[in-house]
Amino acid sequence: MLVRDFMTASNAHMTQDLLGLMEEELLFFEFLVILTWKRHIFRLFLPASRQFDALKKLFIYQLIHNYSEQVFEHRLQIKFDKVDYDYLFLVYCTRNSPFAGDKWTPEHNNALAKIVINETDIATLLPLFERFLDSTLVFSEFFITSMIELFRKFLYNLQQLLPENCLIDRYLNEECSPLYIKNRELLSKWMAELGYVGEISPKHLNLLTVQIRQLLKNQLAPASVVLCSNNDANLLMFKSWLHQHLSEKSTRIISFNFNTEDVELLKNMENAVIIADKKYIPLLKKMCAPNNNIIFDLAVYTKEYRLQHVCEAIAMQRQQVYHRFISTRLDA
């Protein structure tokens, strides 16, 4: 309960009810914090670390000092010293927790990113990923946030001892994916060069793989959905309907009117989802199927039923484009 008071005192947005819902994922954090005053025999020793010292420049270190005095030291009637504050800061750095979560500003986030990029071992990992991805992706906010999350696990070579959130179990099948293998190769090389002991936990690597895959998928061009009809009113109706259900970031909806446009132009469509009235399907399959297009019929009375088919077709096309995209990256 004392540790939870520590978190709620520091974060005006946090309540005991919310903490109760986070109980499972916060359990390890709470246990480590309690060791600050429960450890009687073995005095903590943290070796000198330029990375750790760089992180201590962040505003959060002083907040840990202040709230430790206000909550732990006041309630327990004990006095912490620098080693205790350093230990609590290490616990904070390596575990996700709501401590002072409302105090972070964009400026604080930028300060953290600069430290991780320039003053930690991540600085030597980024060039390895840069050869595989490119500098635009590697220095994007998305990727740097992933690197910060990864770095937290490697402080003081703790990556093999820190449990990962149980929710990551769903990604265990990532171990067979080419992207997972590439990430493991790059991290193993980096760890060997810097003298990190052991291997990175598969769960940590699974999470990184999922994050990088999403980053790469964000770079893909929107999937084309081509609506074909001989009636502008129908085209407008179907286009408006699809816009209600599909993201403009991942799909591009194109209207094609058989009465006013050259049907030969459809031969140029590739990796698209082409939708038309049933009577046009044989012609469209003859013209467009060879270019990896998915073609099916749609009518006013079946549109709600077909929505799932449309979404599945778009997902399939984007997945195929992604596979080709990642293959070129891996082969480069």
N, C-alpha and C positions, 0 to 999 in steps of 0.2 A: 504493500500500500504506500510505503514511503517513496518508492521509485515512481509510482504513478503520480503522487503529489508533486514530485520533482518535475514531471513532464507537464502537468496541468498548470503549475505555477509559472512555467516558462512560456506557455503557449495559450494565449487567450481564446483560441479557437478549439482547444481540446477539452473534452469532458470525460468524466469517469465512465459514462455510458459508452462513448466511442472507444476508449481504451479497452473496455471489456470486450468489444467486438474484435479488437486486435490482439487479444490475449495470446493466442498461439504464436503469432509471429514476433511478439515482443518478449516472450518468455526468456529467450536466451539473453537478450539485452538486459532485462531486469536481473537475471542471475549474475551476469558479469558486473553490473553496477554494485550489487549487494556485496560482492567480494571486496569492494573498497574498504569496508569496515569489518567484514567477517574474517578477512585473512589475518591471522594472528602470528603465524610461525614464519611463513615465507614472505619476506619483504620483496616487493616488486622491484625489478631492475630493468629499465629500458635502455638498451644500448644507444649510443649517439647515432642520430639519423638526420641527415640534411633534409630528407623529404618530410619527416615529421616536424622538424623545426620550421620548415617553410609553411606547412599547414597551420602551425600555431599562430601565424600572423593574421589568420582569419578572425573576424569579430567573435565568432562562436566560442573560441577558447576562453575569453574573458567572461562570457555569459555562463559557461559551465562553472567557472570559479565563483561567480556571484550567486548563482542559484544553489550551488553546493553549500555555500555558507548559509544561505537563507533557509534551506530545507534540511539537508543532511546534518550539517554541523550544529545548527540550532536545536534540532529535535533530538539528536543523539548525544549532545553535549560533548563533542570531541572536536579536535582541530585537525583539518587536513593540511598537508604540506604540498610542495611542488610536485613530488612524485605522485601523490594521489590525484591531483588535478590533471597531470599528464596521462595517467592511467584512464581516468574518466573520459578524457578527450580521445584517447585511442579507441575506447569502447564506442564512443559516438561516431568516430570516423569509419569504423568497420561494420557497424550495424545500422540498419534503417530504423529510425525512431522519430516520433513527433516532437522531440525536444526542440523548443524555440523555433518550430516550423513557421510560425507567423512572422518571424523577425527577418527572414531572408528577403532581400530585394534584388532586382536585376543587377545592381552594382555589385552586391555580394556574390551573386552567381558568376559574374564576369571575373571577379577577383579570384574565385576558386578555379575557374577554367584556366586563367593565366598561370596560376601556380602549378597546376597539374601538367599543363602543356610544356612549361619552361623549366620547372624546378624539380621534377620527379622523373622516375624511370620511364614514364609514359613518353617522354620526349624522344627516347630511342626506339620506341615501338611504332610511333606514328609513321616514320619513313618506310617501315616494312609494309604497312597497310597502304601507304601512298603508291607503292609500286603495283599493288593489286587493285586498288580502287582508283583514286586520283585525288589531287589536293583539294578540289572543290568539295568532294564528299568527306574526306578525312577531317577537314577543318570546319565542317558544318556543325551547327549547334546539336543536331541529333547525334552525330558520331562522337563528338566530344563528351556529351552527357553519358554515352555508353562507356567511354574510356574512363570517365570519373568513377562510374559504378564499378568497373573492372579494377581500377587502381585501389579502391578501398579494400579490396580483398587481398591485395599484395603487400600492404603495409607490414613491415617486420616479418615478411615471408609467412604470413598466416593463412595463405590461400587454401591450404589443405585442411585446416582446422576449423574454418568457419562454415557452418551449415548454411545452405541456400534455402530460400523460401520454398515450402513444399509445393506451391503452385507450379513450380518449374518442372515438376515430374512429367507433366503432359508433353514436354518437349524432348523426352528421352530418346525418341526415335530419330532425333537429329544426328545422332552419331554416325549414321550411314550416308548423310548428305555430303555432296562435294564441298559445299561451303563450310560445313563443320570441319571437314578434313583440312581444308585450306587454313581456317582459323587456328586449328590445333598446330599445324605446321609452323605458322608464323609465331605463335605464342611460345612454342617449344624452343624455337631458335632464339627468341628474345630472352627467355628464362635462362637458357644455357649460357648465353653471352654475359648475362649479368649475375650469374651465380645463384639463381633461385633454386631451392631444393625441391625435388619431387616433380610431380606432374600437376597440371591444373585440374581441378575437379570437373568432371563431365557436366555437372549441373551449372557451374559457372560458364563453361564453354557453350552449353546449350542456349543459355540466355543470350550470350553475346551473338551467337549465330542467328537467333530469331531477330535480334535488334538490327543486325547488319542486313539480313534479308529484307526487312521492312524498309530500311533506308534505300536499298537498291530498287525495290518495287516502286518507291515514291518517284524514282527517276524515269520510269517507263511512261511512254506516251499513252494517253487515254485510249481505251479500246473503242473501236468504231462500231456503232449500232446503226445500220442502214434501214430505214423504214421505206418500203416501196409500195406505191399505190397509184391509181389513176385519178385520185380525188384529193384535192387540197384540203378539204374540210376533214377528211379522215386522217390525213397526214398530220394536220395541226392537232387534232384530238389525241392521236397516239403519242405524238411528241410531247405534248403537255402532260399526258399521263405518265410517261416514262421519266420525265423530269422530276415528278413528285417522288419517285422511288429510287432513282439512280444518282450517284454523286457525279457532279460535273468534273471533278478532279480525276476520276477514273474512267469516265465514258464520254464519248463524243457522239451525239445523236445527229444523224444526217437524214434529211428528207429527200426522197427521189420520186419524181412524178413521171410515170411512163408516158403521159400525154405530151409533156413539154421537154423532156430530156432524152438524150441518146442512150439507149439501153447498152450500147457497146462500152460505155464508160464504166459500167459495173465490172467489166473484166479486169479492171485495174485494182479492184479492191482486194486487200490481203489481210488475213487474220481478223476479219470482221464478223459481226453477227448480223446476218441479213434476214429481214422479216418482211413477209408479204402475204397477200391473200393466197389461199390454197391453189387457185388456178395458175398462179405465176411460178410456183415452186419448181416444176420440171424444167422450165426454161432457165431459172436462176441456178439450179444445180448443175445444169449443163455448162453454163457460162462461168460460174464463180467457184464451184466446189474445188477445182484443182489448186486454188490459191489459199488453202487452209482456212476457208470461210465456213462458218456454221450457218445453215439455212433452215428456217422452219416457218410454218404458216402462223398467222395471227388474225383473228377476227374480233369484232366488237364484243360479241357474246362470250368469247373465250379469253379475253385479255387478262382478267384477274387470275384465271387458272394458269395462264402462260407466264405470268410474272416470274415465278420460280424458275421456269425453264430459261427465261431471258437472263436472269441473274447467274444461273449455273453456266450458261454459255459464255457470258462475259468473263466469269472467273476462270473458265477453261482456257479461253483465248489469252488472258493476261498471264496465266501460268505457263503456257507454251512460249509466249514472248519472253517471259522471265528466264525460262530454261535456256533459250538461245542466247539471251543477254549474258547470263552468268557463265555460260560455256565459253564465250569469247573472252570474258575477264579471266577465267581460270587458265585458259590456254595461252594468254598473252605473256 
